[in-house]
Amino acid sequence: MAEDFLEDIELDELEEVGEEQELFEHFRFVVDKGTSIIRIDKYLVNCMSNTSRNRIQDAADAGNILVNGKPVKSNYKAKPFDIITIVLAYPPSEFEIIPQDIPIKIVYEDDDIMLVDKQPNLVVHPGFGNFDGTLLNAIAWHMKDHPDFDPNDSRIGLVHRIDKDTSGLLLIAKTPEAKSNLGKQFFDKTTQRRYQALVWGNVKENEGTIIGDLARDPRDRMLFTVFPEGENPVAKHAITHYKVLERLAYVTLVECRLETGRTHQIRVHMKHLGHTIFNDERYGGHDVLKGTTASKYKQFVKNCFEICPRQALHAKTLGFVHPRTGEFMHFESELPDDMQQLIDKWRGYARMLAEE
C-alpha cells in the first residue's frame, strides 16, 4: 500500500547500498491543478497518510524522490502539474520471484542469515529484461521447503547489493528482524567490506583515500560521476580507501575498503583516480588504456579480456555483527577462476618484461 510504503523500506535501501545501475519507479503522483505551492515533504505526507515526514525527508536526502525526473530535496516546493515519483534501486513487487534451480555457493547459513558467494554474470534480482534467472530466484529455490520464508516479502532478503558482473559475498536476511538489524549496520557504516580489483595503470601511491561525492552523470543516467563537494545537491558523500597489492606492468591489483556504500562507488572512484577497472565496459575499461601500441601487446590484452569478460572486481571480505547473537562475524571469498587466471596472465607478462 502507498500509505505505509516508505515506512516498510529499510534504511540501507534508501541509501542505494551496492552497485545497481537502474532506478525503478514504485509510486507516482501528479500535483493537481489549483494546488497551492507546498513543500514536497508536506505534500507527500498528505498523499501517504501513514508515512512519517521524517521518512519522506530521508528518502529525499537519499535521492529517491524525483520531480519531473530529477532528484529533489525535502524542501522543494511542489507546484501544479509536477510529476513526483518515488524510485528505488530494485524493481517493484510485480516482478514475482519464483523458485528456480540455479546453482549458488552458500558459505554460511543459520536461522537468521545466509551468506552467498555470488558468481559473475548472475543478476541479483528480477527487473526489466531479467524477469527470472536471478540470485533471488535461486534463493527462493533453496528455501522452497521453508514455509515461513516468502521470497516476495520486502521485509526479508537482500541486505545489500552488487551488480551482475561483480563477484563475491552477499548477505541475505531470513527474518524481518535480521534485515532491520543488518540494514542499520550498513546505514551506520559499521560493516567491514573489502574488494579486490585489477585496474589499468601503475597506481602511484602504495595506499590512499579517495573522497568524492557521487551522483548520476547528467549526460548519461546509466553512469555515475564524481562532483566537487557541495556542487551537486543530490550527490552522496563517498569514501574509498585503497591499497596496492601487486604491480603488474601496465595494470595494478588493488584492495579497496568501502567506508560508504554508494552505487558503482569503487568503479567511479578508481576511474576518477585515473585507474579504471580492467574490462569495465560501462566506464571505458574495455579499451587498451595503458601499455604499448604494438599489435602483439594489443592481442595479449584482447586475450585477457576473453579470459575475464567482465569488470575485474570481486567482493572479497565481509564483516558484520550477527543480528541475534551479537557476535562479530568475518568471511572471506577466494578470487573466482576468471580473475585469478587474468592476474596470473599479467604476472607472466610482467616477468617477461623484467627479463628483457
LOVO-566038 format. One line per field, with one value per residue (C-alpha): residue number from 1; residue in one letter; chain; z, y, x. Coordinates in pm, whole numbers, plus 50000, padded with zeros to 5 digits. Each point is the difference from the previous one (the first is absolute). Layout:
BEGIN
vopa = [NUM, ...]
kolti = [A, ...]
vexlum = [A, ...]
w = [Z, ...]
v = [Y, ...]
u = [X, ...]
***
This chain:
BEGIN
vopa = [1, 2, 3, 4, 5, 6, 7, 8, 9, 10, 11, 12, 13, 14, 15, 16, 17, 18, 19, 20, 21, 22, 23, 24, 25, 26, 27, 28, 29, 30, 31, 32, 33, 34, 35, 36, 37, 38, 39, 40, 41, 42, 43, 44, 45, 46, 47, 48, 49, 50, 51, 52, 53, 54, 55, 56, 57, 58, 59, 60, 61, 62, 63, 64, 65, 66, 67, 68, 69, 70, 71, 72, 73, 74, 75, 76, 77, 78, 79, 80, 81, 82, 83, 84, 85, 86, 87, 88, 89, 90, 91, 92, 93, 94, 95, 96, 97, 98, 99, 100, 101, 102, 103, 104, 105, 106, 107, 108, 109, 110, 111, 112, 113, 114, 115, 116, 117, 118, 119, 120, 121, 122, 123, 124, 125, 126, 127, 128, 129, 130, 131, 132, 133, 134, 135, 136, 137, 138, 139, 140, 141, 142, 143, 144, 145, 146, 147, 148, 149, 150, 151, 152, 153, 154, 155, 156, 157, 158, 159, 160, 161, 162, 163, 164, 165, 166, 167, 168, 169, 170, 171, 172, 173, 174, 175, 176, 177, 178, 179, 180, 181, 182, 183, 184, 185, 186, 187, 188, 189, 190, 191, 192, 193, 194, 195, 196, 197, 198, 199, 200, 201, 202, 203, 204, 205, 206, 207, 208, 209, 210, 211, 212, 213, 214, 215, 216, 217, 218, 219, 220, 221, 222, 223, 224, 225, 226, 227, 228, 229, 230, 231, 232, 233, 234, 235, 236, 237, 238, 239, 240, 241, 242, 243, 244, 245, 246, 247, 248, 249, 250, 251, 252, 253, 254, 255, 256, 257, 258, 259, 260, 261, 262, 263, 264, 265, 266, 267, 268, 269, 270, 271, 272, 273, 274, 275, 276, 277, 278, 279, 280, 281, 282, 283, 284, 285, 286, 287, 288, 289, 290, 291, 292, 293, 294, 295, 296, 297, 298, 299, 300, 301, 302, 303, 304, 305, 306, 307, 308, 309, 310, 311, 312, 313, 314, 315, 316, 317, 318, 319, 320, 321, 322, 323, 324, 325, 326, 327, 328, 329, 330, 331, 332, 333, 334, 335, 336, 337, 338, 339, 340, 341, 342, 343, 344, 345, 346, 347, 348, 349, 350, 351, 352, 353, 354, 355, 356]
kolti = [M, A, E, D, F, L, E, D, I, E, L, D, E, L, E, E, V, G, E, E, Q, E, L, F, E, H, F, R, F, V, V, D, K, G, T, S, I, I, R, I, D, K, Y, L, V, N, C, M, S, N, T, S, R, N, R, I, Q, D, A, A, D, A, G, N, I, L, V, N, G, K, P, V, K, S, N, Y, K, A, K, P, F, D, I, I, T, I, V, L, A, Y, P, P, S, E, F, E, I, I, P, Q, D, I, P, I, K, I, V, Y, E, D, D, D, I, M, L, V, D, K, Q, P, N, L, V, V, H, P, G, F, G, N, F, D, G, T, L, L, N, A, I, A, W, H, M, K, D, H, P, D, F, D, P, N, D, S, R, I, G, L, V, H, R, I, D, K, D, T, S, G, L, L, L, I, A, K, T, P, E, A, K, S, N, L, G, K, Q, F, F, D, K, T, T, Q, R, R, Y, Q, A, L, V, W, G, N, V, K, E, N, E, G, T, I, I, G, D, L, A, R, D, P, R, D, R, M, L, F, T, V, F, P, E, G, E, N, P, V, A, K, H, A, I, T, H, Y, K, V, L, E, R, L, A, Y, V, T, L, V, E, C, R, L, E, T, G, R, T, H, Q, I, R, V, H, M, K, H, L, G, H, T, I, F, N, D, E, R, Y, G, G, H, D, V, L, K, G, T, T, A, S, K, Y, K, Q, F, V, K, N, C, F, E, I, C, P, R, Q, A, L, H, A, K, T, L, G, F, V, H, P, R, T, G, E, F, M, H, F, E, S, E, L, P, D, D, M, Q, Q, L, I, D, K, W, R, G, Y, A, R, M, L, A, E, E]
vexlum = [A, A, A, A, A, A, A, A, A, A, A, A, A, A, A, A, A, A, A, A, A, A, A, A, A, A, A, A, A, A, A, A, A, A, A, A, A, A, A, A, A, A, A, A, A, A, A, A, A, A, A, A, A, A, A, A, A, A, A, A, A, A, A, A, A, A, A, A, A, A, A, A, A, A, A, A, A, A, A, A, A, A, A, A, A, A, A, A, A, A, A, A, A, A, A, A, A, A, A, A, A, A, A, A, A, A, A, A, A, A, A, A, A, A, A, A, A, A, A, A, A, A, A, A, A, A, A, A, A, A, A, A, A, A, A, A, A, A, A, A, A, A, A, A, A, A, A, A, A, A, A, A, A, A, A, A, A, A, A, A, A, A, A, A, A, A, A, A, A, A, A, A, A, A, A, A, A, A, A, A, A, A, A, A, A, A, A, A, A, A, A, A, A, A, A, A, A, A, A, A, A, A, A, A, A, A, A, A, A, A, A, A, A, A, A, A, A, A, A, A, A, A, A, A, A, A, A, A, A, A, A, A, A, A, A, A, A, A, A, A, A, A, A, A, A, A, A, A, A, A, A, A, A, A, A, A, A, A, A, A, A, A, A, A, A, A, A, A, A, A, A, A, A, A, A, A, A, A, A, A, A, A, A, A, A, A, A, A, A, A, A, A, A, A, A, A, A, A, A, A, A, A, A, A, A, A, A, A, A, A, A, A, A, A, A, A, A, A, A, A, A, A, A, A, A, A, A, A, A, A, A, A, A, A, A, A, A, A, A, A, A, A, A, A, A, A, A, A, A, A, A, A, A, A, A, A]
w = [50000, 49922, 50347, 50181, 49713, 50128, 50355, 49875, 49818, 50182, 50057, 49774, 49713, 50016, 49989, 49680, 50154, 49732, 49632, 49821, 49675, 49977, 50202, 49998, 50044, 50287, 50029, 49800, 50098, 49780, 50183, 49915, 49825, 50256, 50279, 50206, 49987, 50287, 50124, 49845, 50336, 50118, 49671, 50019, 50364, 49880, 49719, 50218, 50328, 50199, 49892, 50227, 49878, 50128, 49785, 49694, 50077, 50026, 49660, 49846, 50152, 49854, 49651, 49986, 49934, 49654, 49861, 49622, 49986, 50217, 50367, 50246, 50366, 50255, 49993, 49630, 49938, 49810, 49754, 49773, 49731, 50162, 49948, 50324, 49993, 50273, 49867, 50147, 49877, 49973, 49797, 50144, 50121, 49674, 49911, 50183, 50123, 49912, 50117, 49737, 50033, 49940, 50158, 50263, 50253, 50357, 50235, 50321, 50112, 50321, 50104, 49954, 49714, 49688, 49837, 49628, 49794, 49676, 49672, 49724, 49730, 50245, 50037, 50364, 49969, 49732, 49798, 49651, 49761, 50281, 50119, 50137, 50018, 50284, 50335, 50175, 49788, 50108, 50367, 49966, 49874, 50286, 50250, 49827, 50276, 50274, 50030, 50197, 49725, 49738, 49729, 49902, 50350, 49989, 50374, 49935, 49735, 49871, 50253, 49742, 49631, 49745, 49628, 49744, 49902, 50347, 50186, 50372, 50333, 50044, 50324, 50014, 50297, 50065, 50252, 50019, 50326, 49840, 49700, 50216, 50220, 49712, 49795, 50284, 50015, 49631, 50044, 50300, 49803, 50270, 49765, 49858, 49627, 49788, 49626, 49768, 49657, 49711, 49866, 49702, 50056, 50267, 50308, 50130, 50375, 50193, 50181, 50020, 50042, 49732, 50119, 49741, 49994, 49760, 49792, 49665, 49701, 49850, 49653, 50056, 50278, 49979, 50130, 50325, 50033, 50267, 50088, 50212, 50350, 50007, 49623, 49952, 50272, 49940, 49981, 50283, 50205, 49923, 50140, 49865, 50155, 49767, 50037, 49729, 50021, 49688, 49703, 49673, 49712, 49870, 50260, 50380, 50241, 50276, 50312, 50056, 50339, 49996, 50264, 49823, 49765, 49701, 49662, 49781, 50266, 49941, 49622, 49993, 50264, 49833, 49664, 50168, 50132, 49643, 50036, 49844, 50093, 49740, 49748, 50162, 49681, 50149, 50112, 49708, 50147, 49701, 49793, 50010, 50239, 50081, 49835, 49651, 49651, 49885, 49837, 50211, 50318, 49874, 49933, 50350, 50151, 49777, 50133, 50353, 49927, 49880, 50314, 50225, 49791, 50270, 50232, 50216, 50334, 50285, 50338, 50197, 50371, 50209, 50373, 50208, 50337, 50006, 50048, 50265, 50186, 49987, 49887, 49748, 49691, 49726, 49668, 49710, 49641, 49769, 49664, 49731, 49725, 49736, 50213, 50127, 49646, 49891, 50279, 49928, 49633, 50089, 50244, 49717, 49777, 50273, 50051, 49627, 49991, 50302, 49830, 49676]
v = [50000, 50351, 50115, 49805, 49942, 50216, 49872, 49646, 50093, 49916, 50278, 49845, 49984, 50377, 50022, 49792, 49776, 49808, 50041, 49982, 50193, 50061, 50186, 49864, 50203, 49879, 50283, 50304, 50305, 50294, 50326, 50115, 50325, 50267, 49845, 50261, 49993, 49777, 49830, 49656, 49823, 50156, 49913, 49634, 49972, 50091, 49743, 49723, 50045, 49727, 50104, 50237, 50328, 49898, 49690, 50206, 50233, 49700, 49880, 50344, 50033, 49660, 50110, 49773, 50273, 50153, 50292, 50000, 49745, 50184, 49932, 50266, 50078, 49995, 50380, 50002, 50197, 49780, 50183, 49908, 49740, 49888, 49627, 49851, 49648, 49780, 49781, 49730, 49789, 49687, 49931, 50019, 49690, 49917, 49804, 49684, 49802, 49636, 49716, 49888, 49734, 50218, 49891, 50241, 49973, 50045, 50058, 50042, 49955, 49993, 50082, 50374, 50058, 49850, 50099, 49932, 50013, 50130, 49890, 50259, 50039, 49939, 50277, 50057, 50061, 50004, 50315, 50119, 49768, 49754, 49863, 49681, 49811, 50221, 49945, 50060, 49729, 49766, 50090, 49941, 49649, 49937, 50109, 49844, 49744, 50266, 50110, 50315, 50137, 50213, 50115, 50279, 50152, 50327, 49970, 49718, 49921, 50200, 50228, 50161, 49958, 49950, 50007, 49722, 50000, 50044, 49676, 49935, 50007, 50099, 49994, 49886, 50042, 49719, 50190, 50358, 50052, 49894, 50226, 50300, 49942, 49939, 50284, 50239, 49871, 50082, 50337, 50081, 49886, 49754, 49704, 49912, 49945, 49952, 49946, 49903, 50157, 49992, 50354, 50159, 50174, 50011, 50149, 50259, 49981, 49673, 50096, 50290, 50123, 50124, 50246, 50112, 50065, 49766, 50060, 49893, 50154, 50261, 49895, 49630, 49878, 49653, 50138, 50160, 50268, 50194, 50353, 50253, 50025, 50217, 50037, 49749, 50008, 49637, 49859, 49760, 50023, 49700, 49876, 49716, 49893, 49813, 49809, 49864, 49623, 49935, 50197, 49806, 50199, 50211, 49898, 49998, 49767, 50207, 49945, 50244, 50049, 50162, 50258, 50084, 49782, 50203, 49873, 49916, 50160, 49807, 50009, 50377, 50089, 49794, 50159, 50341, 49910, 49923, 49622, 49857, 49640, 49754, 49903, 50221, 50064, 50254, 50227, 49945, 49730, 49770, 50212, 49976, 50288, 49937, 49827, 50001, 50032, 49674, 49759, 49716, 50191, 50083, 49632, 49917, 50243, 49861, 49654, 50139, 50143, 49657, 49830, 50240, 50137, 50240, 50267, 49850, 50077, 49758, 50052, 49808, 50054, 50087, 50064, 50075, 49936, 49707, 50144, 49747, 49895, 50329, 49809, 50171, 49781, 50024, 49819, 49986, 49885, 49869, 50171, 49828, 49812, 50270, 50269, 49764, 49894, 50364, 50097, 49701, 50098, 50354, 49858, 49800, 50308, 50208, 49733, 49992, 50378, 49983, 49736, 50196]
u = [50000, 50121, 49900, 50269, 50243, 50285, 49967, 50064, 50321, 50320, 50254, 50260, 49751, 49957, 50380, 50013, 50270, 50185, 50064, 49670, 49977, 49624, 49739, 49646, 49684, 49781, 49745, 49893, 49799, 49894, 49935, 49647, 49919, 49918, 50210, 50183, 50380, 50113, 50316, 50023, 50036, 49675, 49830, 50104, 49894, 49653, 50017, 50143, 49820, 50178, 50350, 50191, 50141, 50344, 49987, 49912, 50291, 50234, 49882, 50053, 50348, 50090, 49892, 49696, 49743, 49995, 49801, 49964, 50281, 50253, 50088, 49887, 50055, 49720, 49966, 49913, 49677, 49755, 49778, 49707, 50071, 50328, 50052, 50136, 50145, 50145, 50279, 50222, 50290, 49786, 49687, 49648, 49827, 49821, 50315, 49903, 50298, 49940, 50229, 50251, 50266, 50306, 50329, 50132, 50280, 49878, 50294, 49799, 49640, 49801, 49642, 50056, 50242, 50151, 50328, 50044, 50318, 49846, 50152, 50050, 49734, 49715, 49743, 49907, 49625, 49728, 49948, 49924, 50181, 50079, 49667, 50153, 50327, 50125, 50164, 49667, 49839, 50279, 49951, 49626, 50078, 50241, 49733, 49700, 49946, 49996, 49636, 50084, 50227, 49823, 50245, 49758, 49991, 50198, 50068, 50247, 50257, 50296, 50168, 50232, 50070, 50274, 49941, 49986, 50366, 50147, 50069, 50022, 49823, 49636, 49801, 49637, 49766, 49753, 49786, 49868, 50188, 50329, 49950, 49917, 50307, 50240, 49854, 50077, 50359, 50046, 49829, 50221, 50310, 50109, 50039, 50342, 50025, 50308, 50016, 50283, 50026, 50242, 50029, 50169, 50333, 50269, 49835, 50246, 49944, 50016, 49682, 49762, 49645, 49762, 49735, 49748, 49625, 49818, 49689, 49866, 50175, 49763, 50116, 49933, 49770, 50154, 50330, 50107, 50264, 50190, 49891, 50191, 49861, 49688, 49970, 49718, 49730, 49898, 50355, 50084, 50316, 50222, 50330, 50215, 50331, 50237, 50325, 50230, 50041, 50206, 50133, 49985, 50150, 49711, 49740, 49983, 49825, 49843, 49794, 49716, 49836, 49660, 49924, 49674, 49798, 49887, 49890, 50304, 50221, 50321, 49961, 49944, 50260, 50273, 49922, 50011, 50345, 50105, 49994, 49684, 49921, 50128, 49730, 49736, 49807, 49759, 50286, 50237, 50223, 49939, 50239, 50381, 50064, 50368, 50292, 50144, 49859, 50161, 49757, 50139, 49915, 49653, 49940, 50122, 49748, 49724, 50080, 49977, 49657, 49888, 50132, 49807, 49710, 49875, 50133, 50275, 49834, 49935, 49831, 50260, 49925, 49698, 49983, 49689, 49839, 49758, 49650, 49899, 50315, 50192, 50310, 50229, 50025, 50262, 49998, 50242, 49946, 50269, 50040, 49792, 50181, 49963, 50163, 50270, 50090, 50004, 50239, 50223, 50018, 50108, 50257, 50150, 50008, 50165, 50267, 50068, 50054, 50231, 50216, 50042]
***
